[in-house]
Each structure stands twice: as structure tokens, then as C-alpha cells.
Amino acid sequence: MSAKETLELISKQWCNLDDLMRLSGLGINNAFKLKKKIKILCEEKGYLLPKGLLPMCEVVAFLNINIDYLKSVRN
């Protein structure tokens, strides 16, 4: 996935399982485990989450995605 595609993907407000699979490079089973982990962290922070979705800002933070770097190398 290119930097431009990654930036377009993380510009969404909510992250579903398919988005998480693309961002993390994991298969469906491991992405589901990761989603569960992030969901628990979000609920501990007080988020009320829609079914099957995670806040993209929390996913970006958890995966430690460097947005400034992606902006500098996008085509």
C-alpha cells in the first residue's frame, strides 16, 4: 500500500476490520484479535463504540503510524 493510499485510508473517522487488515498487514484472524485489543483499550478510555468500528485516531496511535513521514513521501 502506498503512502497516498494509507493517508486516504486513515482520513476516515471509523476503522472496520478490512481497514485494520490493510493498515496492519495481518490476516483476518490476527486482525480480529488486534481489533479486540484496541476495542478494550478504547472502552477503558470511555469510548462508546458503534458495532464493529474503532476510532481511526486510536488505531493510528496503536499502530504507531507516522503521518508526517507519510505526507513527506506521498506521490
mmCIF file of the N, C-alpha and C atoms, coordinates in Angstrom:
data_MODEL
# 
_entry.id   MODEL 
# 
loop_
_atom_site.group_PDB 
_atom_site.id 
_atom_site.type_symbol 
_atom_site.label_atom_id 
_atom_site.label_alt_id 
_atom_site.label_comp_id 
_atom_site.label_asym_id 
_atom_site.label_entity_id 
_atom_site.label_seq_id 
_atom_site.pdbx_PDB_ins_code 
_atom_site.Cartn_x 
_atom_site.Cartn_y 
_atom_site.Cartn_z 
_atom_site.occupancy 
_atom_site.B_iso_or_equiv 
_atom_site.pdbx_formal_charge 
_atom_site.auth_seq_id 
_atom_site.auth_comp_id 
_atom_site.auth_asym_id 
_atom_site.auth_atom_id 
_atom_site.pdbx_PDB_model_num 
ATOM 1   N N  . MET A 1 1  ? 0.856   -1.169  0.000  1.00 0.00 ? 1  MET A N  1 
ATOM 2   C CA . MET A 1 1  ? 0.000   0.000   0.000  1.00 0.00 ? 1  MET A CA 1 
ATOM 3   C C  . MET A 1 1  ? 0.902   1.232   0.000  1.00 0.00 ? 1  MET A C  1 
ATOM 4   N N  . SER A 1 2  ? 0.598   2.181   -0.854 1.00 0.00 ? 2  SER A N  1 
ATOM 5   C CA . SER A 1 2  ? 1.412   3.386   -0.960 1.00 0.00 ? 2  SER A CA 1 
ATOM 6   C C  . SER A 1 2  ? 1.085   4.362   0.165  1.00 0.00 ? 2  SER A C  1 
ATOM 7   N N  . ALA A 1 3  ? 1.940   5.366   0.304  1.00 0.00 ? 3  ALA A N  1 
ATOM 8   C CA . ALA A 1 3  ? 1.728   6.385   1.329  1.00 0.00 ? 3  ALA A CA 1 
ATOM 9   C C  . ALA A 1 3  ? 0.420   7.130   1.075  1.00 0.00 ? 3  ALA A C  1 
ATOM 10  N N  . LYS A 1 4  ? 0.128   7.409   -0.189 1.00 0.00 ? 4  LYS A N  1 
ATOM 11  C CA . LYS A 1 4  ? -1.109  8.121   -0.535 1.00 0.00 ? 4  LYS A CA 1 
ATOM 12  C C  . LYS A 1 4  ? -2.333  7.293   -0.146 1.00 0.00 ? 4  LYS A C  1 
ATOM 13  N N  . GLU A 1 5  ? -2.300  6.009   -0.449 1.00 0.00 ? 5  GLU A N  1 
ATOM 14  C CA . GLU A 1 5  ? -3.420  5.125   -0.093 1.00 0.00 ? 5  GLU A CA 1 
ATOM 15  C C  . GLU A 1 5  ? -3.585  5.030   1.419  1.00 0.00 ? 5  GLU A C  1 
ATOM 16  N N  . THR A 1 6  ? -2.472  4.965   2.132  1.00 0.00 ? 6  THR A N  1 
ATOM 17  C CA . THR A 1 6  ? -2.527  4.895   3.595  1.00 0.00 ? 6  THR A CA 1 
ATOM 18  C C  . THR A 1 6  ? -3.136  6.163   4.166  1.00 0.00 ? 6  THR A C  1 
ATOM 19  N N  . LEU A 1 7  ? -2.719  7.318   3.648  1.00 0.00 ? 7  LEU A N  1 
ATOM 20  C CA . LEU A 1 7  ? -3.268  8.589   4.130  1.00 0.00 ? 7  LEU A CA 1 
ATOM 21  C C  . LEU A 1 7  ? -4.763  8.692   3.843  1.00 0.00 ? 7  LEU A C  1 
ATOM 22  N N  . GLU A 1 8  ? -5.186  8.227   2.676  1.00 0.00 ? 8  GLU A N  1 
ATOM 23  C CA . GLU A 1 8  ? -6.618  8.237   2.349  1.00 0.00 ? 8  GLU A CA 1 
ATOM 24  C C  . GLU A 1 8  ? -7.390  7.328   3.298  1.00 0.00 ? 8  GLU A C  1 
ATOM 25  N N  . LEU A 1 9  ? -6.815  6.191   3.606  1.00 0.00 ? 9  LEU A N  1 
ATOM 26  C CA . LEU A 1 9  ? -7.484  5.235   4.494  1.00 0.00 ? 9  LEU A CA 1 
ATOM 27  C C  . LEU A 1 9  ? -7.601  5.775   5.914  1.00 0.00 ? 9  LEU A C  1 
ATOM 28  N N  . ILE A 1 10 ? -6.537  6.385   6.427  1.00 0.00 ? 10 ILE A N  1 
ATOM 29  C CA . ILE A 1 10 ? -6.578  6.871   7.811  1.00 0.00 ? 10 ILE A CA 1 
ATOM 30  C C  . ILE A 1 10 ? -7.317  8.197   7.946  1.00 0.00 ? 10 ILE A C  1 
ATOM 31  N N  . SER A 1 11 ? -7.741  8.777   6.822  1.00 0.00 ? 11 SER A N  1 
ATOM 32  C CA . SER A 1 11 ? -8.508  10.019  6.900  1.00 0.00 ? 11 SER A CA 1 
ATOM 33  C C  . SER A 1 11 ? -9.966  9.763   7.283  1.00 0.00 ? 11 SER A C  1 
ATOM 34  N N  . LYS A 1 12 ? -10.374 8.490   7.271  1.00 0.00 ? 12 LYS A N  1 
ATOM 35  C CA . LYS A 1 12 ? -11.740 8.140   7.672  1.00 0.00 ? 12 LYS A CA 1 
ATOM 36  C C  . LYS A 1 12 ? -11.885 8.274   9.194  1.00 0.00 ? 12 LYS A C  1 
ATOM 37  N N  . GLN A 1 13 ? -13.107 8.506   9.654  1.00 0.00 ? 13 GLN A N  1 
ATOM 38  C CA . GLN A 1 13 ? -13.345 8.636   11.090 1.00 0.00 ? 13 GLN A CA 1 
ATOM 39  C C  . GLN A 1 13 ? -13.327 7.286   11.796 1.00 0.00 ? 13 GLN A C  1 
ATOM 40  N N  . TRP A 1 14 ? -13.876 6.276   11.155 1.00 0.00 ? 14 TRP A N  1 
ATOM 41  C CA . TRP A 1 14 ? -14.005 4.957   11.773 1.00 0.00 ? 14 TRP A CA 1 
ATOM 42  C C  . TRP A 1 14 ? -13.218 3.914   10.998 1.00 0.00 ? 14 TRP A C  1 
ATOM 43  N N  . CYS A 1 15 ? -12.757 2.910   11.704 1.00 0.00 ? 15 CYS A N  1 
ATOM 44  C CA . CYS A 1 15 ? -11.956 1.834   11.127 1.00 0.00 ? 15 CYS A CA 1 
ATOM 45  C C  . CYS A 1 15 ? -12.709 0.516   11.300 1.00 0.00 ? 15 CYS A C  1 
ATOM 46  N N  . ASN A 1 16 ? -12.918 -0.197  10.194 1.00 0.00 ? 16 ASN A N  1 
ATOM 47  C CA . ASN A 1 16 ? -13.546 -1.514  10.292 1.00 0.00 ? 16 ASN A CA 1 
ATOM 48  C C  . ASN A 1 16 ? -12.462 -2.585  10.174 1.00 0.00 ? 16 ASN A C  1 
ATOM 49  N N  . LEU A 1 17 ? -12.849 -3.829  10.192 1.00 0.00 ? 17 LEU A N  1 
ATOM 50  C CA . LEU A 1 17 ? -11.886 -4.925  10.169 1.00 0.00 ? 17 LEU A CA 1 
ATOM 51  C C  . LEU A 1 17 ? -11.070 -4.936  8.882  1.00 0.00 ? 17 LEU A C  1 
ATOM 52  N N  . ASP A 1 18 ? -11.699 -4.657  7.742  1.00 0.00 ? 18 ASP A N  1 
ATOM 53  C CA . ASP A 1 18 ? -10.960 -4.631  6.476  1.00 0.00 ? 18 ASP A CA 1 
ATOM 54  C C  . ASP A 1 18 ? -9.889  -3.545  6.478  1.00 0.00 ? 18 ASP A C  1 
ATOM 55  N N  . ASP A 1 19 ? -10.245 -2.367  6.996  1.00 0.00 ? 19 ASP A N  1 
ATOM 56  C CA . ASP A 1 19 ? -9.271  -1.272  7.094  1.00 0.00 ? 19 ASP A CA 1 
ATOM 57  C C  . ASP A 1 19 ? -8.108  -1.672  7.992  1.00 0.00 ? 19 ASP A C  1 
ATOM 58  N N  . LEU A 1 20 ? -8.423  -2.303  9.107  1.00 0.00 ? 20 LEU A N  1 
ATOM 59  C CA . LEU A 1 20 ? -7.393  -2.730  10.051 1.00 0.00 ? 20 LEU A CA 1 
ATOM 60  C C  . LEU A 1 20 ? -6.469  -3.767  9.419  1.00 0.00 ? 20 LEU A C  1 
ATOM 61  N N  . MET A 1 21 ? -7.027  -4.657  8.627  1.00 0.00 ? 21 MET A N  1 
ATOM 62  C CA . MET A 1 21 ? -6.213  -5.650  7.932  1.00 0.00 ? 21 MET A CA 1 
ATOM 63  C C  . MET A 1 21 ? -5.256  -4.970  6.954  1.00 0.00 ? 21 MET A C  1 
ATOM 64  N N  . ARG A 1 22 ? -5.737  -3.974  6.227  1.00 0.00 ? 22 ARG A N  1 
ATOM 65  C CA . ARG A 1 22 ? -4.885  -3.269  5.265  1.00 0.00 ? 22 ARG A CA 1 
ATOM 66  C C  . ARG A 1 22 ? -3.792  -2.478  5.973  1.00 0.00 ? 22 ARG A C  1 
ATOM 67  N N  . LEU A 1 23 ? -4.133  -1.798  7.072  1.00 0.00 ? 23 LEU A N  1 
ATOM 68  C CA . LEU A 1 23 ? -3.151  -0.974  7.781  1.00 0.00 ? 23 LEU A CA 1 
ATOM 69  C C  . LEU A 1 23 ? -2.093  -1.811  8.491  1.00 0.00 ? 23 LEU A C  1 
ATOM 70  N N  . SER A 1 24 ? -2.510  -2.917  9.067  1.00 0.00 ? 24 SER A N  1 
ATOM 71  C CA . SER A 1 24 ? -1.588  -3.715  9.865  1.00 0.00 ? 24 SER A CA 1 
ATOM 72  C C  . SER A 1 24 ? -0.864  -4.787  9.054  1.00 0.00 ? 24 SER A C  1 
ATOM 73  N N  . GLY A 1 25 ? -1.425  -5.165  7.913  1.00 0.00 ? 25 GLY A N  1 
ATOM 74  C CA . GLY A 1 25 ? -0.829  -6.230  7.113  1.00 0.00 ? 25 GLY A CA 1 
ATOM 75  C C  . GLY A 1 25 ? -1.078  -7.612  7.683  1.00 0.00 ? 25 GLY A C  1 
ATOM 76  N N  . LEU A 1 26 ? -2.050  -7.724  8.567  1.00 0.00 ? 26 LEU A N  1 
ATOM 77  C CA . LEU A 1 26 ? -2.366  -9.005  9.196  1.00 0.00 ? 26 LEU A CA 1 
ATOM 78  C C  . LEU A 1 26 ? -3.497  -9.707  8.455  1.00 0.00 ? 26 LEU A C  1 
ATOM 79  N N  . GLY A 1 27 ? -3.596  -10.997 8.670  1.00 0.00 ? 27 GLY A N  1 
ATOM 80  C CA . GLY A 1 27 ? -4.713  -11.770 8.142  1.00 0.00 ? 27 GLY A CA 1 
ATOM 81  C C  . GLY A 1 27 ? -5.944  -11.542 9.005  1.00 0.00 ? 27 GLY A C  1 
ATOM 82  N N  . ILE A 1 28 ? -7.032  -12.150 8.617  1.00 0.00 ? 28 ILE A N  1 
ATOM 83  C CA . ILE A 1 28 ? -8.311  -11.884 9.288  1.00 0.00 ? 28 ILE A CA 1 
ATOM 84  C C  . ILE A 1 28 ? -8.311  -12.308 10.756 1.00 0.00 ? 28 ILE A C  1 
ATOM 85  N N  . ASN A 1 29 ? -7.732  -13.451 11.075 1.00 0.00 ? 29 ASN A N  1 
ATOM 86  C CA . ASN A 1 29 ? -7.753  -13.919 12.462 1.00 0.00 ? 29 ASN A CA 1 
ATOM 87  C C  . ASN A 1 29 ? -6.941  -13.027 13.379 1.00 0.00 ? 29 ASN A C  1 
ATOM 88  N N  . ASN A 1 30 ? -5.725  -12.673 12.970 1.00 0.00 ? 30 ASN A N  1 
ATOM 89  C CA . ASN A 1 30 ? -4.889  -11.812 13.805 1.00 0.00 ? 30 ASN A CA 1 
ATOM 90  C C  . ASN A 1 30 ? -5.408  -10.384 13.840 1.00 0.00 ? 30 ASN A C  1 
ATOM 91  N N  . ALA A 1 31 ? -5.998  -9.918  12.744 1.00 0.00 ? 31 ALA A N  1 
ATOM 92  C CA . ALA A 1 31 ? -6.588  -8.583  12.729 1.00 0.00 ? 31 ALA A CA 1 
ATOM 93  C C  . ALA A 1 31 ? -7.779  -8.525  13.692 1.00 0.00 ? 31 ALA A C  1 
ATOM 94  N N  . PHE A 1 32 ? -8.544  -9.609  13.761 1.00 0.00 ? 32 PHE A N  1 
ATOM 95  C CA . PHE A 1 32 ? -9.676  -9.647  14.688 1.00 0.00 ? 32 PHE A CA 1 
ATOM 96  C C  . PHE A 1 32 ? -9.184  -9.586  16.136 1.00 0.00 ? 32 PHE A C  1 
ATOM 97  N N  . LYS A 1 33 ? -8.094  -10.301 16.440 1.00 0.00 ? 33 LYS A N  1 
ATOM 98  C CA . LYS A 1 33 ? -7.519  -10.244 17.791 1.00 0.00 ? 33 LYS A CA 1 
ATOM 99  C C  . LYS A 1 33 ? -7.025  -8.839  18.110 1.00 0.00 ? 33 LYS A C  1 
ATOM 100 N N  . LEU A 1 34 ? -6.392  -8.196  17.138 1.00 0.00 ? 34 LEU A N  1 
ATOM 101 C CA . LEU A 1 34 ? -5.904  -6.830  17.322 1.00 0.00 ? 34 LEU A CA 1 
ATOM 102 C C  . LEU A 1 34 ? -7.067  -5.869  17.531 1.00 0.00 ? 34 LEU A C  1 
ATOM 103 N N  . LYS A 1 35 ? -8.124  -6.055  16.760 1.00 0.00 ? 35 LYS A N  1 
ATOM 104 C CA . LYS A 1 35 ? -9.316  -5.215  16.890 1.00 0.00 ? 35 LYS A CA 1 
ATOM 105 C C  . LYS A 1 35 ? -9.903  -5.334  18.294 1.00 0.00 ? 35 LYS A C  1 
ATOM 106 N N  . LYS A 1 36 ? -9.939  -6.543  18.799 1.00 0.00 ? 36 LYS A N  1 
ATOM 107 C CA . LYS A 1 36 ? -10.465 -6.793  20.144 1.00 0.00 ? 36 LYS A CA 1 
ATOM 108 C C  . LYS A 1 36 ? -9.624  -6.067  21.189 1.00 0.00 ? 36 LYS A C  1 
ATOM 109 N N  . LYS A 1 37 ? -8.293  -6.115  21.011 1.00 0.00 ? 37 LYS A N  1 
ATOM 110 C CA . LYS A 1 37 ? -7.375  -5.460  21.925 1.00 0.00 ? 37 LYS A CA 1 
ATOM 111 C C  . LYS A 1 37 ? -7.577  -3.938  21.929 1.00 0.00 ? 37 LYS A C  1 
ATOM 112 N N  . ILE A 1 38 ? -7.678  -3.368  20.733 1.00 0.00 ? 38 ILE A N  1 
ATOM 113 C CA . ILE A 1 38 ? -7.874  -1.919  20.612 1.00 0.00 ? 38 ILE A CA 1 
ATOM 114 C C  . ILE A 1 38 ? -9.243  -1.527  21.157 1.00 0.00 ? 38 ILE A C  1 
ATOM 115 N N  . LYS A 1 39 ? -10.242 -2.360  20.924 1.00 0.00 ? 39 LYS A N  1 
ATOM 116 C CA . LYS A 1 39 ? -11.599 -2.081  21.430 1.00 0.00 ? 39 LYS A CA 1 
ATOM 117 C C  . LYS A 1 39 ? -11.593 -2.009  22.958 1.00 0.00 ? 39 LYS A C  1 
ATOM 118 N N  . ILE A 1 40 ? -10.897 -2.932  23.601 1.00 0.00 ? 40 ILE A N  1 
ATOM 119 C CA . ILE A 1 40 ? -10.822 -2.930  25.063 1.00 0.00 ? 40 ILE A CA 1 
ATOM 120 C C  . ILE A 1 40 ? -10.146 -1.660  25.552 1.00 0.00 ? 40 ILE A C  1 
ATOM 121 N N  . LEU A 1 41 ? -9.059  -1.262  24.901 1.00 0.00 ? 41 LEU A N  1 
ATOM 122 C CA . LEU A 1 41 ? -8.363  -0.030  25.290 1.00 0.00 ? 41 LEU A CA 1 
ATOM 123 C C  . LEU A 1 41 ? -9.262  1.195   25.122 1.00 0.00 ? 41 LEU A C  1 
ATOM 124 N N  . CYS A 1 42 ? -10.023 1.225   24.049 1.00 0.00 ? 42 CYS A N  1 
ATOM 125 C CA . CYS A 1 42 ? -10.927 2.353   23.805 1.00 0.00 ? 42 CYS A CA 1 
ATOM 126 C C  . CYS A 1 42 ? -12.032 2.408   24.854 1.00 0.00 ? 42 CYS A C  1 
ATOM 127 N N  . GLU A 1 43 ? -12.587 1.256   25.191 1.00 0.00 ? 43 GLU A N  1 
ATOM 128 C CA . GLU A 1 43 ? -13.648 1.225   26.198 1.00 0.00 ? 43 GLU A CA 1 
ATOM 129 C C  . GLU A 1 43 ? -13.126 1.642   27.565 1.00 0.00 ? 43 GLU A C  1 
ATOM 130 N N  . GLU A 1 44 ? -11.870 1.303   27.863 1.00 0.00 ? 44 GLU A N  1 
ATOM 131 C CA . GLU A 1 44 ? -11.263 1.744   29.125 1.00 0.00 ? 44 GLU A CA 1 
ATOM 132 C C  . GLU A 1 44 ? -11.100 3.259   29.163 1.00 0.00 ? 44 GLU A C  1 
ATOM 133 N N  . LYS A 1 45 ? -10.952 3.878   27.987 1.00 0.00 ? 45 LYS A N  1 
ATOM 134 C CA . LYS A 1 45 ? -10.828 5.336   27.896 1.00 0.00 ? 45 LYS A CA 1 
ATOM 135 C C  . LYS A 1 45 ? -12.192 6.023   27.914 1.00 0.00 ? 45 LYS A C  1 
ATOM 136 N N  . GLY A 1 46 ? -13.260 5.238   27.886 1.00 0.00 ? 46 GLY A N  1 
ATOM 137 C CA . GLY A 1 46 ? -14.598 5.803   27.969 1.00 0.00 ? 46 GLY A CA 1 
ATOM 138 C C  . GLY A 1 46 ? -15.319 5.943   26.644 1.00 0.00 ? 46 GLY A C  1 
ATOM 139 N N  . TYR A 1 47 ? -14.785 5.396   25.581 1.00 0.00 ? 47 TYR A N  1 
ATOM 140 C CA . TYR A 1 47 ? -15.455 5.461   24.280 1.00 0.00 ? 47 TYR A CA 1 
ATOM 141 C C  . TYR A 1 47 ? -16.701 4.588   24.289 1.00 0.00 ? 47 TYR A C  1 
ATOM 142 N N  . LEU A 1 48 ? -17.750 5.069   23.639 1.00 0.00 ? 48 LEU A N  1 
ATOM 143 C CA . LEU A 1 48 ? -18.920 4.257   23.314 1.00 0.00 ? 48 LEU A CA 1 
ATOM 144 C C  . LEU A 1 48 ? -18.825 3.992   21.818 1.00 0.00 ? 48 LEU A C  1 
ATOM 145 N N  . LEU A 1 49 ? -18.615 2.749   21.447 1.00 0.00 ? 49 LEU A N  1 
ATOM 146 C CA . LEU A 1 49 ? -18.287 2.425   20.065 1.00 0.00 ? 49 LEU A CA 1 
ATOM 147 C C  . LEU A 1 49 ? -19.465 1.840   19.299 1.00 0.00 ? 49 LEU A C  1 
ATOM 148 N N  . PRO A 1 50 ? -19.609 2.240   18.030 1.00 0.00 ? 50 PRO A N  1 
ATOM 149 C CA . PRO A 1 50 ? -20.593 1.574   17.180 1.00 0.00 ? 50 PRO A CA 1 
ATOM 150 C C  . PRO A 1 50 ? -20.148 0.140   16.919 1.00 0.00 ? 50 PRO A C  1 
ATOM 151 N N  . LYS A 1 51 ? -21.093 -0.710  16.627 1.00 0.00 ? 51 LYS A N  1 
ATOM 152 C CA . LYS A 1 51 ? -20.788 -2.135  16.428 1.00 0.00 ? 51 LYS A CA 1 
ATOM 153 C C  . LYS A 1 51 ? -19.800 -2.327  15.267 1.00 0.00 ? 51 LYS A C  1 
ATOM 154 N N  . GLY A 1 52 ? -18.707 -3.006  15.563 1.00 0.00 ? 52 GLY A N  1 
ATOM 155 C CA . GLY A 1 52 ? -17.743 -3.368  14.545 1.00 0.00 ? 52 GLY A CA 1 
ATOM 156 C C  . GLY A 1 52 ? -16.778 -2.281  14.115 1.00 0.00 ? 52 GLY A C  1 
ATOM 157 N N  . LEU A 1 53 ? -16.826 -1.103  14.758 1.00 0.00 ? 53 LEU A N  1 
ATOM 158 C CA . LEU A 1 53 ? -15.976 0.001   14.343 1.00 0.00 ? 53 LEU A CA 1 
ATOM 159 C C  . LEU A 1 53 ? -15.083 0.482   15.478 1.00 0.00 ? 53 LEU A C  1 
ATOM 160 N N  . LEU A 1 54 ? -13.924 0.998   15.100 1.00 0.00 ? 54 LEU A N  1 
ATOM 161 C CA . LEU A 1 54 ? -12.983 1.584   16.047 1.00 0.00 ? 54 LEU A CA 1 
ATOM 162 C C  . LEU A 1 54 ? -12.667 3.006   15.595 1.00 0.00 ? 54 LEU A C  1 
ATOM 163 N N  . PRO A 1 55 ? -12.379 3.917   16.517 1.00 0.00 ? 55 PRO A N  1 
ATOM 164 C CA . PRO A 1 55 ? -11.960 5.258   16.100 1.00 0.00 ? 55 PRO A CA 1 
ATOM 165 C C  . PRO A 1 55 ? -10.612 5.170   15.380 1.00 0.00 ? 55 PRO A C  1 
ATOM 166 N N  . MET A 1 56 ? -10.544 5.758   14.195 1.00 0.00 ? 56 MET A N  1 
ATOM 167 C CA . MET A 1 56 ? -9.320  5.673   13.405 1.00 0.00 ? 56 MET A CA 1 
ATOM 168 C C  . MET A 1 56 ? -8.140  6.303   14.137 1.00 0.00 ? 56 MET A C  1 
ATOM 169 N N  . CYS A 1 57 ? -8.378  7.374   14.907 1.00 0.00 ? 57 CYS A N  1 
ATOM 170 C CA . CYS A 1 57 ? -7.278  8.022   15.629 1.00 0.00 ? 57 CYS A CA 1 
ATOM 171 C C  . CYS A 1 57 ? -6.635  7.068   16.633 1.00 0.00 ? 57 CYS A C  1 
ATOM 172 N N  . GLU A 1 58 ? -7.434  6.208   17.253 1.00 0.00 ? 58 GLU A N  1 
ATOM 173 C CA . GLU A 1 58 ? -6.892  5.236   18.200 1.00 0.00 ? 58 GLU A CA 1 
ATOM 174 C C  . GLU A 1 58 ? -6.133  4.120   17.478 1.00 0.00 ? 58 GLU A C  1 
ATOM 175 N N  . VAL A 1 59 ? -6.614  3.729   16.315 1.00 0.00 ? 59 VAL A N  1 
ATOM 176 C CA . VAL A 1 59 ? -5.928  2.702   15.530 1.00 0.00 ? 59 VAL A CA 1 
ATOM 177 C C  . VAL A 1 59 ? -4.571  3.223   15.068 1.00 0.00 ? 59 VAL A C  1 
ATOM 178 N N  . VAL A 1 60 ? -4.551  4.470   14.574 1.00 0.00 ? 60 VAL A N  1 
ATOM 179 C CA . VAL A 1 60 ? -3.297  5.088   14.126 1.00 0.00 ? 60 VAL A CA 1 
ATOM 180 C C  . VAL A 1 60 ? -2.316  5.183   15.289 1.00 0.00 ? 60 VAL A C  1 
ATOM 181 N N  . ALA A 1 61 ? -2.795  5.579   16.448 1.00 0.00 ? 61 ALA A N  1 
ATOM 182 C CA . ALA A 1 61 ? -1.923  5.688   17.618 1.00 0.00 ? 61 ALA A CA 1 
ATOM 183 C C  . ALA A 1 61 ? -1.406  4.311   18.045 1.00 0.00 ? 61 ALA A C  1 
ATOM 184 N N  . PHE A 1 62 ? -2.283  3.318   18.053 1.00 0.00 ? 62 PHE A N  1 
ATOM 185 C CA . PHE A 1 62 ? -1.884  1.979   18.483 1.00 0.00 ? 62 PHE A CA 1 
ATOM 186 C C  . PHE A 1 62 ? -0.847  1.375   17.538 1.00 0.00 ? 62 PHE A C  1 
ATOM 187 N N  . LEU A 1 63 ? -1.047  1.578   16.229 1.00 0.00 ? 63 LEU A N  1 
ATOM 188 C CA . LEU A 1 63 ? -0.125  1.028   15.238 1.00 0.00 ? 63 LEU A CA 1 
ATOM 189 C C  . LEU A 1 63 ? 1.110   1.917   15.044 1.00 0.00 ? 63 LEU A C  1 
ATOM 190 N N  . ASN A 1 64 ? 1.107   3.063   15.710 1.00 0.00 ? 64 ASN A N  1 
ATOM 191 C CA . ASN A 1 64 ? 2.245   3.983   15.651 1.00 0.00 ? 64 ASN A CA 1 
ATOM 192 C C  . ASN A 1 64 ? 2.560   4.382   14.204 1.00 0.00 ? 64 ASN A C  1 
ATOM 193 N N  . ILE A 1 65 ? 1.525   4.813   13.484 1.00 0.00 ? 65 ILE A N  1 
ATOM 194 C CA . ILE A 1 65 ? 1.686   5.231   12.094 1.00 0.00 ? 65 ILE A CA 1 
ATOM 195 C C  . ILE A 1 65 ? 2.177   6.672   12.077 1.00 0.00 ? 65 ILE A C  1 
ATOM 196 N N  . ASN A 1 66 ? 3.285   6.912   11.396 1.00 0.00 ? 66 ASN A N  1 
ATOM 197 C CA . ASN A 1 66 ? 3.906   8.226   11.331 1.00 0.00 ? 66 ASN A CA 1 
ATOM 198 C C  . ASN A 1 66 ? 3.286   9.018   10.178 1.00 0.00 ? 66 ASN A C  1 
ATOM 199 N N  . ILE A 1 67 ? 2.310   9.850   10.486 1.00 0.00 ? 67 ILE A N  1 
ATOM 200 C CA . ILE A 1 67 ? 1.574   10.597  9.474  1.00 0.00 ? 67 ILE A CA 1 
ATOM 201 C C  . ILE A 1 67 ? 2.471   11.633  8.799  1.00 0.00 ? 67 ILE A C  1 
ATOM 202 N N  . ASP A 1 68 ? 3.332   12.308  9.551  1.00 0.00 ? 68 ASP A N  1 
ATOM 203 C CA . ASP A 1 68 ? 4.228   13.304  8.958  1.00 0.00 ? 68 ASP A CA 1 
ATOM 204 C C  . ASP A 1 68 ? 5.142   12.675  7.908  1.00 0.00 ? 68 ASP A C  1 
ATOM 205 N N  . TYR A 1 69 ? 5.659   11.499  8.201  1.00 0.00 ? 69 TYR A N  1 
ATOM 206 C CA . TYR A 1 69 ? 6.514   10.807  7.232  1.00 0.00 ? 69 TYR A CA 1 
ATOM 207 C C  . TYR A 1 69 ? 5.721   10.437  5.984  1.00 0.00 ? 69 TYR A C  1 
ATOM 208 N N  . LEU A 1 70 ? 4.516   9.920   6.165  1.00 0.00 ? 70 LEU A N  1 
ATOM 209 C CA . LEU A 1 70 ? 3.695   9.546   5.005  1.00 0.00 ? 70 LEU A CA 1 
ATOM 210 C C  . LEU A 1 70 ? 3.406   10.752  4.126  1.00 0.00 ? 70 LEU A C  1 
ATOM 211 N N  . LYS A 1 71 ? 3.144   11.899  4.747  1.00 0.00 ? 71 LYS A N  1 
ATOM 212 C CA . LYS A 1 71 ? 2.882   13.125  3.978  1.00 0.00 ? 71 LYS A CA 1 
ATOM 213 C C  . LYS A 1 71 ? 4.122   13.555  3.196  1.00 0.00 ? 71 LYS A C  1 
ATOM 214 N N  . SER A 1 72 ? 5.292   13.346  3.774  1.00 0.00 ? 72 SER A N  1 
ATOM 215 C CA . SER A 1 72 ? 6.524   13.781  3.108  1.00 0.00 ? 72 SER A CA 1 
ATOM 216 C C  . SER A 1 72 ? 6.915   12.889  1.932  1.00 0.00 ? 72 SER A C  1 
ATOM 217 N N  . VAL A 1 73 ? 6.464   11.635  1.911  1.00 0.00 ? 73 VAL A N  1 
ATOM 218 C CA . VAL A 1 73 ? 6.856   10.726  0.838  1.00 0.00 ? 73 VAL A CA 1 
ATOM 219 C C  . VAL A 1 73 ? 5.743   10.390  -0.146 1.00 0.00 ? 73 VAL A C  1 
ATOM 220 N N  . ARG A 1 74 ? 4.555   10.922  0.075  1.00 0.00 ? 74 ARG A N  1 
ATOM 221 C CA . ARG A 1 74 ? 3.445   10.585  -0.842 1.00 0.00 ? 74 ARG A CA 1 
ATOM 222 C C  . ARG A 1 74 ? 3.707   11.139  -2.237 1.00 0.00 ? 74 ARG A C  1 
ATOM 223 N N  . ASN A 1 75 ? 3.117   10.503  -3.208 1.00 0.00 ? 75 ASN A N  1 
ATOM 224 C CA . ASN A 1 75 ? 3.318   10.904  -4.614 1.00 0.00 ? 75 ASN A CA 1 
ATOM 225 C C  . ASN A 1 75 ? 2.225   11.823  -5.078 1.00 0.00 ? 75 ASN A C  1 
# 
